[in-house]
Amino acid sequence: MSDKQSKGMAVRRTVLGDAHVDRAEAAKTPFDAPFQDLITEGAWGTVWASDAISLRERSMLTLALLAATGNFDEIPMHIRACARTGASPQDVAEAFQHVAIYAGVPRANHALKLAKQTFAEMEAEA
């Protein structure tokens, strides 16, 4: 395992939690293993591992980019990660307001809906 792979796995566990990463690793097959290695090294071991900005700020940026590009399936996972990165529900709402202005109200509206559902689930689980 490369340094970026090791660092990426550590950051991934910090942000997403051991349970999530353990489920993803258990579901990994030879078919998707190269993709999992790519995101562990590239996303988690490079972008998320940088100390240029905080994990809180990365969460906000990631959620805004996911919403702006219509990649809604990833939003609940990253909302759950906010509990570990320090991004508050208010931070998320602010990020989605930027999405509304710069990328479109329908995308921000759908992202807010997903965030509300996920925050409610998290509260019920606590």
C-alpha positions as CSV (number, residue, x, y, z in Angstrom):
1,M,0.0,0.0,0.0
2,S,1.4,3.4,-1.0
3,D,1.7,6.4,1.4
4,K,-1.2,8.1,-0.3
5,Q,-3.3,4.9,0.0
6,S,-2.5,4.6,3.7
7,K,-3.1,8.3,4.3
8,G,-6.3,8.1,2.2
9,M,-7.7,5.2,4.1
10,A,-7.0,7.0,7.4
11,V,-8.7,10.2,6.2
12,R,-11.6,8.3,4.7
13,R,-12.1,6.5,8.1
14,T,-11.9,9.9,9.9
15,V,-14.5,11.5,7.7
16,L,-16.9,8.7,6.9
17,G,-16.4,6.5,10.0
18,D,-15.1,3.0,10.4
19,A,-18.5,1.3,9.9
20,H,-19.0,3.0,6.5
21,V,-15.5,2.2,5.3
22,D,-15.7,-1.4,6.6
23,R,-19.0,-2.0,4.7
24,A,-17.5,-0.5,1.5
25,E,-14.3,-2.6,1.9
26,A,-16.3,-5.7,2.5
27,A,-18.4,-5.1,-0.7
28,K,-15.3,-4.5,-2.8
29,T,-14.8,-6.9,-5.7
30,P,-12.1,-7.4,-8.2
31,F,-14.3,-5.5,-10.6
32,D,-14.4,-2.3,-8.6
33,A,-11.1,-2.6,-6.6
34,P,-9.2,-0.4,-9.1
35,F,-11.9,2.3,-8.7
36,Q,-11.8,2.0,-4.9
37,D,-8.0,2.4,-5.0
38,L,-8.3,5.4,-7.2
39,I,-10.7,7.3,-4.9
40,T,-8.8,6.2,-1.8
41,E,-5.6,7.6,-3.2
42,G,-6.9,10.5,-5.3
43,A,-9.8,11.9,-3.3
44,W,-9.0,10.8,0.2
45,G,-5.2,10.6,0.1
46,T,-4.7,13.8,-1.9
47,V,-7.6,16.2,-1.8
48,W,-9.1,15.4,1.6
49,A,-5.7,14.8,3.1
50,S,-4.4,18.3,2.3
51,D,-4.1,20.6,5.3
52,A,-4.6,23.7,3.2
53,I,-8.2,24.0,4.4
54,S,-10.2,22.3,7.3
55,L,-12.3,19.2,7.0
56,R,-15.3,21.4,7.8
57,E,-14.6,23.6,4.8
58,R,-14.0,20.5,2.6
59,S,-17.4,19.2,3.7
60,M,-19.1,22.4,2.7
61,L,-17.3,22.5,-0.6
62,T,-18.0,18.9,-1.4
63,L,-21.7,19.2,-0.6
64,A,-22.0,22.3,-2.7
65,L,-20.2,20.7,-5.6
66,L,-22.3,17.5,-5.4
67,A,-25.5,19.6,-5.4
68,A,-24.4,21.9,-8.1
69,T,-23.5,19.0,-10.4
70,G,-26.6,17.0,-9.6
71,N,-24.7,14.2,-7.9
72,F,-27.4,13.7,-5.3
73,D,-26.7,10.1,-4.4
74,E,-23.5,11.1,-2.5
75,I,-25.2,13.9,-0.5
76,P,-26.5,11.8,2.4
77,M,-23.1,10.1,2.9
78,H,-21.5,13.5,3.1
79,I,-24.2,14.9,5.4
80,R,-23.5,12.1,7.8
81,A,-19.8,12.9,7.5
82,C,-20.5,16.4,8.8
83,A,-20.8,15.0,12.3
84,R,-17.1,14.1,12.0
85,T,-15.8,17.2,10.1
86,G,-17.5,19.8,12.2
87,A,-19.7,21.2,9.4
88,S,-23.0,22.2,11.1
89,P,-26.5,22.1,9.6
90,Q,-26.2,25.9,9.3
91,D,-23.0,25.5,7.3
92,V,-24.7,23.1,5.0
93,A,-27.7,25.4,4.5
94,E,-25.3,28.2,3.6
95,A,-23.4,26.1,1.1
96,F,-26.7,25.1,-0.6
97,Q,-27.7,28.8,-0.7
98,H,-24.6,29.4,-2.8
99,V,-25.7,26.5,-5.0
100,A,-29.1,28.1,-5.5
101,I,-27.6,31.4,-6.6
102,Y,-24.7,30.0,-8.7
103,A,-26.0,26.7,-10.0
104,G,-29.8,26.7,-9.7
105,V,-32.6,26.7,-7.3
106,P,-33.9,23.2,-8.2
107,R,-30.6,21.6,-7.4
108,A,-30.3,23.4,-4.1
109,N,-33.9,22.6,-3.2
110,H,-33.3,18.9,-3.8
111,A,-30.1,19.0,-1.9
112,L,-31.8,20.7,1.1
113,K,-34.5,18.0,1.0
114,L,-31.9,15.3,1.2
115,A,-30.0,17.1,3.9
116,K,-33.2,17.5,6.0
117,Q,-34.0,13.8,5.7
118,T,-30.5,12.7,6.6
119,F,-30.2,15.1,9.5
120,A,-33.6,13.8,10.8
121,E,-32.4,10.2,10.4
122,M,-29.2,11.0,12.3
123,E,-31.2,12.6,15.1
124,A,-33.5,9.6,15.4
125,E,-30.5,7.3,15.5
126,A,-28.8,9.2,18.3
